[in-house]
Amino acid sequence: MTFGHPLLLLTLLVLPLAVAVYLWLDRRRAKYAMTFTNVDVLASVVRGRSWRRYIPPALALLALASLCIALARPHRSTLVASDQATVVLVIDVSGSMHATDIKPSRMAAAQAALRTFLDRVPHNVRVGLIAFAGDPQVAAPPTTDLDVVRQGLDSLSYFYSGYGGTAIGDAIAAAVDLVRPTNPNGSQTIAYTPVATAKKSPVSILFLSDGHQTRGLLQPLDGAARAKAAGIPVYTIALGTPNGTLNRAPGGFGGGGPFGGGGQTRIPVPPDPATLRQIATTTGGQFFDARSAKAVESAYSHLGSVVAHVKSKREATNEFVGLAAILLVIAGVFSALIAPRLP
């Protein structure tokens, strides 16, 4: 917490002075004699109320302290949705996404998780969607109209490739290019401010893949280097289990693929958590290892609440003034409850 006028915190020095005055007045009252016919009854009343009588003044002192802090104009850091925030969702749609080691399938679990993410993203955040197998393709450009993104998500089967490979590096580079700012002449800028010296970027990439890189012009870490140079963190999710396999019919899904032969072929399709973790670490993002549909949904649900937010300082003066008012009301009520009743 920071303060707009920190020197006004010196007003808190009035608290020990108020305590000293209260104790002096309390001792002064004790010097006066009181006539009471039944001393035993008086002693029992005093014993019963000895500690409770200090509650109202203690609450009043806390209220005074809260007001003194309010005078100093306190500010607290909080995460707020940035008006310039953009999130690019990048999802692998290669043939291995039909593996069923995550129920009902990796693709279905990923789509459900992305819908959860879209439900949690603030309404003013721009979201784009890229589907990739051998080549990345834009399924939805960055937009605040999340229904457009949902439609792109529902049509992922259109981008699906049964044997197109997995181009992780190219997909990351495509996501960077999708949000890279342009110069007045229409050309793209070379890079953003590096992550090491920049404030948290309003742009994030959420990357989900279930396999190793098998093709593409760029290696995964080359794509990560582009994202790092652009100041864009990449949050990665390794989808699938180490023993995941996929049954291929002869000729592949289309009948003419590279897996022709007599009978189905069981192909191992494990994820590559080491590479995806390194991508996240390189770019300043976060890595998730999701081995079940629940884990995938949990990861995207978590990311929906942390990405696309920036740190902002908000003044908390009214909160301290309100706390002081509440404390004074409680002190008054408590004082009335323990006050002696007149006949």
C-alpha positions as CSV (number, residue, x, y, z in Angstrom):
1,M,0.0,0.0,0.0
2,T,1.2,3.5,-0.9
3,F,0.1,6.9,0.3
4,G,-0.5,10.2,-1.6
5,H,0.4,12.3,1.4
6,P,2.5,10.0,3.6
7,L,3.5,12.9,6.0
8,L,-0.2,13.0,7.2
9,L,0.4,9.6,8.7
10,L,2.0,11.6,11.6
11,T,-1.6,12.3,12.7
12,L,-1.5,8.7,14.1
13,L,0.6,10.2,16.9
14,V,-2.7,11.5,18.3
15,L,-3.6,8.0,19.3
16,P,-1.2,7.6,22.3
17,L,-2.2,11.1,23.4
18,A,-5.9,10.1,23.3
19,V,-5.1,6.9,25.3
20,A,-3.2,9.0,27.9
21,V,-6.1,11.5,28.2
22,Y,-8.6,8.7,28.6
23,L,-6.6,7.0,31.3
24,W,-6.1,10.3,33.2
25,L,-9.9,11.0,33.1
26,D,-10.6,7.4,34.2
27,R,-8.3,7.7,37.3
28,R,-9.8,11.2,38.0
29,R,-13.3,9.7,38.2
30,A,-12.1,7.0,40.6
31,K,-11.1,9.6,43.2
32,Y,-14.7,10.7,43.7
33,A,-16.5,8.9,46.5
34,M,-19.9,7.3,45.9
35,T,-22.5,6.4,48.4
36,F,-24.1,3.1,47.9
37,T,-26.1,1.1,50.4
38,N,-25.1,-2.4,49.2
39,V,-21.4,-2.6,48.7
40,D,-21.5,-6.3,47.7
41,V,-23.9,-5.7,44.9
42,L,-21.8,-2.7,43.7
43,A,-18.7,-4.9,43.6
44,S,-20.4,-7.6,41.6
45,V,-21.6,-5.0,39.0
46,V,-18.1,-3.5,38.7
47,R,-16.5,-6.9,38.3
48,G,-19.0,-7.8,35.6
49,R,-18.4,-4.6,33.6
50,S,-14.7,-4.0,34.3
51,W,-13.4,-5.1,30.9
52,R,-16.5,-4.4,28.8
53,R,-16.3,-0.7,29.5
54,Y,-13.1,-0.5,27.5
55,I,-14.6,-1.8,24.3
56,P,-16.3,1.4,23.1
57,P,-13.2,3.6,23.6
58,A,-11.1,1.0,21.9
59,L,-13.4,0.9,18.9
60,A,-13.4,4.7,18.8
61,L,-9.6,4.7,18.8
62,L,-9.6,2.3,15.9
63,A,-12.0,4.6,14.0
64,L,-9.7,7.5,14.7
65,A,-6.7,5.5,13.4
66,S,-8.7,4.7,10.2
67,L,-9.5,8.4,9.7
68,C,-5.9,9.3,10.1
69,I,-4.9,6.8,7.5
70,A,-7.6,8.1,5.2
71,L,-6.1,11.6,5.5
72,A,-2.9,10.2,3.9
73,R,-4.8,9.2,0.7
74,P,-3.9,5.4,0.7
75,H,-3.6,3.5,-2.6
76,R,-3.6,-0.2,-3.0
77,S,-2.4,-2.3,-6.0
78,T,-5.0,-4.4,-7.7
79,L,-5.4,-6.3,-11.0
80,V,-7.8,-4.8,-13.5
81,A,-8.8,-5.7,-17.0
82,S,-6.8,-3.6,-19.5
83,D,-8.7,-1.8,-22.2
84,Q,-5.9,-2.8,-24.5
85,A,-5.7,-6.4,-23.5
86,T,-5.6,-9.0,-26.2
87,V,-5.4,-12.8,-25.8
88,V,-4.6,-15.1,-28.7
89,L,-5.8,-18.7,-28.2
90,V,-3.7,-21.1,-30.2
91,I,-4.9,-24.7,-30.4
92,D,-3.4,-27.8,-32.0
93,V,-5.9,-29.5,-34.4
94,S,-3.6,-32.2,-35.8
95,G,-4.7,-35.8,-36.0
96,S,-3.5,-36.7,-32.6
97,M,-6.1,-34.5,-31.0
98,H,-8.6,-37.3,-31.6
99,A,-6.8,-39.5,-29.1
100,T,-9.2,-40.6,-26.3
101,D,-6.8,-40.8,-23.4
102,I,-8.6,-37.6,-22.2
103,K,-12.3,-38.2,-22.3
104,P,-14.2,-37.9,-24.6
105,S,-11.2,-36.8,-26.7
106,R,-8.4,-34.3,-26.5
107,M,-10.1,-32.1,-29.0
108,A,-13.4,-32.1,-27.2
109,A,-11.7,-31.5,-23.8
110,A,-9.8,-28.6,-25.3
111,Q,-12.9,-27.0,-26.8
112,A,-14.8,-27.3,-23.5
113,A,-11.8,-25.7,-21.7
114,L,-11.7,-22.8,-24.2
115,R,-15.4,-22.2,-23.6
116,T,-14.7,-22.0,-19.9
117,F,-12.0,-19.5,-20.6
118,L,-14.2,-17.3,-22.8
119,D,-16.8,-17.3,-20.0
120,R,-14.2,-15.9,-17.6
121,V,-12.6,-13.3,-19.8
122,P,-13.6,-9.7,-19.1
123,H,-15.9,-8.3,-21.7
124,N,-13.5,-5.5,-22.9
125,V,-10.7,-8.0,-23.7
126,R,-10.0,-8.8,-27.3
127,V,-9.7,-12.5,-28.0
128,G,-8.4,-14.2,-31.2
129,L,-8.2,-17.8,-32.2
130,I,-5.6,-19.7,-34.3
131,A,-5.8,-23.3,-35.3
132,F,-2.7,-25.1,-36.4
133,A,-1.5,-28.5,-37.6
134,G,1.0,-28.3,-40.4
135,D,0.2,-24.6,-41.0
136,P,-1.4,-22.1,-38.7
137,Q,-4.7,-20.5,-39.8
138,V,-6.7,-17.7,-38.1
139,A,-10.1,-19.1,-37.0
140,A,-11.1,-15.7,-35.4
141,P,-9.3,-12.4,-35.5
142,P,-8.9,-10.5,-32.2
143,T,-12.3,-9.1,-31.2
144,T,-14.3,-8.2,-28.2
145,D,-17.3,-10.1,-29.7
146,L,-16.7,-13.4,-28.0
147,D,-19.5,-15.0,-29.9
148,V,-17.3,-14.7,-33.1
149,V,-14.6,-16.6,-31.2
150,R,-17.1,-19.2,-30.0
151,Q,-18.2,-19.7,-33.6
152,G,-14.6,-20.2,-34.7
153,L,-14.1,-22.7,-31.8
154,D,-17.2,-24.7,-33.0
155,S,-15.8,-24.8,-36.5
156,L,-12.4,-26.2,-35.6
157,S,-13.1,-29.4,-37.5
158,Y,-12.9,-27.3,-40.6
159,F,-9.2,-26.6,-39.9
160,Y,-8.6,-30.1,-38.7
161,S,-5.8,-32.0,-40.5
162,G,-5.6,-35.8,-40.1
163,Y,-1.9,-36.1,-41.0
164,G,-0.6,-32.5,-41.4
165,G,1.9,-32.6,-38.7
166,T,2.5,-30.2,-35.8
167,A,4.2,-26.8,-36.5
168,I,4.5,-25.4,-33.0
169,G,7.1,-22.7,-33.9
170,D,5.2,-21.4,-36.8
171,A,2.0,-21.3,-34.8
172,I,3.6,-19.1,-32.1
173,A,5.0,-16.8,-34.7
174,A,1.6,-16.5,-36.4
175,A,0.1,-15.5,-33.0
176,V,2.8,-12.8,-32.6
177,D,2.2,-11.5,-36.1
178,L,-1.6,-11.4,-35.4
179,V,-1.2,-8.8,-32.7
180,R,2.1,-7.1,-33.6
181,P,1.4,-3.3,-34.0
182,T,1.8,-1.8,-37.4
183,N,3.6,1.3,-38.6
184,P,1.7,4.2,-40.3
185,N,2.9,2.8,-43.7
186,G,1.2,-0.5,-42.9
187,S,4.4,-2.5,-42.3
188,Q,4.8,-4.4,-39.0
189,T,7.2,-3.2,-36.4
190,I,10.2,-5.4,-35.6
191,A,9.5,-6.0,-31.9
192,Y,8.0,-4.7,-28.8
193,T,10.0,-3.8,-25.7
194,P,11.7,-6.9,-24.3
195,V,10.0,-8.7,-21.5
196,A,12.9,-8.1,-19.1
197,T,12.5,-4.3,-19.1
198,A,8.8,-3.9,-19.9
199,K,5.8,-3.7,-17.7
200,K,3.4,-6.6,-18.0
201,S,2.2,-6.8,-21.6
202,P,-1.5,-6.3,-22.4
203,V,-1.0,-9.1,-24.9
204,S,-0.9,-12.8,-24.0
205,I,-0.8,-16.1,-26.0
206,L,-2.5,-19.2,-24.6
207,F,-1.0,-22.2,-26.4
208,L,-2.4,-25.7,-26.3
209,S,-0.8,-28.7,-28.0
210,D,-0.6,-32.4,-27.5
211,G,2.4,-33.4,-29.5
212,H,6.0,-32.9,-30.6
213,Q,7.0,-30.6,-33.4
214,T,7.0,-32.6,-36.6
215,R,7.2,-29.9,-39.3
216,G,7.3,-26.2,-39.9
217,L,9.8,-23.5,-40.8
218,L,10.5,-22.4,-37.2
219,Q,11.5,-24.6,-34.3
220,P,9.4,-24.2,-31.1
221,L,12.1,-22.1,-29.3
222,D,12.5,-19.9,-32.4
223,G,8.8,-19.1,-32.1
224,A,9.3,-18.5,-28.4
225,A,12.2,-16.1,-29.2
226,R,9.9,-14.1,-31.4
227,A,7.3,-13.9,-28.6
228,K,9.9,-12.8,-26.1
229,A,11.3,-10.1,-28.4
230,A,7.7,-8.9,-28.8
231,G,7.2,-8.8,-25.0
232,I,4.4,-11.3,-25.2
233,P,4.1,-14.1,-22.5
234,V,3.1,-17.5,-23.8
235,Y,1.0,-19.7,-21.4
236,T,1.3,-23.3,-22.5
237,I,-0.7,-26.4,-21.8
238,A,0.6,-29.9,-22.5
239,L,-2.5,-31.9,-23.3
240,G,-2.5,-35.7,-23.0
241,T,-0.9,-38.6,-21.2
242,P,2.5,-40.1,-21.8
243,N,0.9,-43.3,-22.9
244,G,-1.6,-41.8,-25.3
245,T,-2.1,-43.5,-28.6
246,L,-4.2,-43.0,-31.7
247,N,-5.6,-45.7,-34.0
248,R,-5.1,-45.0,-37.7
249,A,-7.1,-46.7,-40.4
250,P,-5.2,-47.8,-43.5
251,G,-4.3,-44.8,-45.6
252,G,-4.9,-42.4,-42.8
253,F,-8.2,-40.7,-42.2
254,G,-8.5,-39.7,-45.8
255,G,-7.4,-43.0,-47.2
256,G,-4.2,-41.8,-48.8
257,G,-2.0,-40.8,-45.9
258,P,1.4,-42.1,-45.0
259,F,0.1,-44.9,-42.7
260,G,-1.3,-47.2,-45.3
261,G,-1.3,-50.9,-44.8
262,G,-3.5,-53.7,-43.8
263,G,-5.4,-53.0,-40.6
264,Q,-5.3,-50.2,-38.1
265,T,-2.0,-48.8,-36.8
266,R,-1.6,-47.8,-33.2
267,I,0.5,-44.7,-33.1
268,P,1.9,-43.2,-29.8
269,V,1.0,-39.5,-29.4
270,P,2.5,-38.3,-26.2
271,P,2.7,-34.6,-25.3
272,D,6.0,-32.7,-25.2
273,P,5.9,-31.0,-21.7
274,A,9.6,-30.2,-21.7
275,T,9.4,-28.1,-24.8
276,L,6.2,-26.4,-23.8
277,R,7.6,-25.7,-20.4
278,Q,10.6,-24.1,-21.9
279,I,8.5,-21.9,-24.2
280,A,6.6,-20.6,-21.2
281,T,9.7,-20.0,-19.2
282,T,11.5,-18.2,-22.1
283,T,8.6,-15.8,-22.7
284,G,7.6,-15.2,-19.0
285,G,4.4,-17.2,-19.2
286,Q,3.3,-20.2,-17.2
287,F,3.2,-24.0,-18.0
288,F,0.4,-26.4,-17.2
289,D,0.5,-30.2,-17.5
290,A,-3.1,-31.3,-18.2
291,R,-3.6,-35.0,-18.2
292,S,-7.4,-35.1,-17.8
293,A,-10.4,-33.1,-19.0
294,K,-10.9,-31.6,-15.6
295,A,-7.2,-30.5,-15.4
296,V,-7.5,-28.8,-18.8
297,E,-10.7,-26.9,-17.8
298,S,-9.1,-26.0,-14.5
299,A,-6.0,-24.6,-16.2
300,Y,-8.0,-22.4,-18.6
301,S,-10.3,-21.3,-15.8
302,H,-7.3,-20.2,-13.8
303,L,-5.8,-18.4,-16.8
304,G,-9.0,-16.6,-17.5
305,S,-8.7,-14.8,-14.2
306,V,-5.0,-13.9,-14.5
307,V,-4.2,-13.0,-18.1
308,A,-5.3,-9.8,-19.8
309,H,-5.0,-8.0,-16.5
310,V,-2.6,-5.2,-15.5
311,K,-1.6,-3.9,-12.1
312,S,-3.3,-0.7,-11.2
313,K,-3.3,1.5,-8.1
314,R,-6.7,2.4,-6.7
315,E,-7.3,5.0,-4.0
316,A,-8.7,3.4,-0.8
317,T,-9.6,6.6,1.1
318,N,-13.3,5.9,1.0
319,E,-12.8,2.4,2.3
320,F,-11.0,3.7,5.4
321,V,-13.6,6.4,5.9
322,G,-16.3,3.8,5.7
323,L,-14.5,1.5,8.1
324,A,-14.2,4.4,10.6
325,A,-17.9,5.1,10.3
326,I,-18.8,1.4,11.0
327,L,-16.5,1.3,14.0
328,L,-18.1,4.4,15.5
329,V,-21.6,3.0,15.0
330,I,-20.5,-0.3,16.7
331,A,-18.9,1.6,19.5
332,G,-22.1,3.7,20.1
333,V,-24.3,0.6,20.1
334,F,-22.0,-1.3,22.5
335,S,-21.8,1.8,24.7
336,A,-25.6,2.0,24.9
337,L,-25.9,-1.7,25.8
338,I,-23.5,-1.6,28.7
339,A,-24.5,1.8,30.0
340,P,-26.2,1.8,33.4
341,R,-30.0,1.9,33.3
342,L,-31.8,4.8,35.0
343,P,-34.8,4.0,37.2
